[in-house]
Amino acid sequence: MNNEQETPKEKREKLRQKELIKNPGGALRDGFSRGENANLSDFSEGMGWKGTVLLIVVLIVGYILYKLFL
């Protein structure tokens, strides 16, 4: 595939794969510290915009119910 036809997501994935091959120990360390350094875009990237909106609505409704009953 030509670089001009690649989407930004494909470019990021290709760079990530090259980094994993070059430095497997760093990838292991990143996996252990992912909870500390998490990025919201990593979480919501696979869900799409509808899933992200649904998650936000569920969190808001959950917070409101928590405040009402506790």
URGI-V238455 format. One record per pair of residues at least 24 apart in sequence whose ideal C-beta (glycine too) atoms are under 6 Angstrom apart, sorted by sequence separation. I is the first residue (numbers start at 1). J is the second residue. If there is no record, write none. Layout:
{{I & J} {I & J}}
This chain:
none
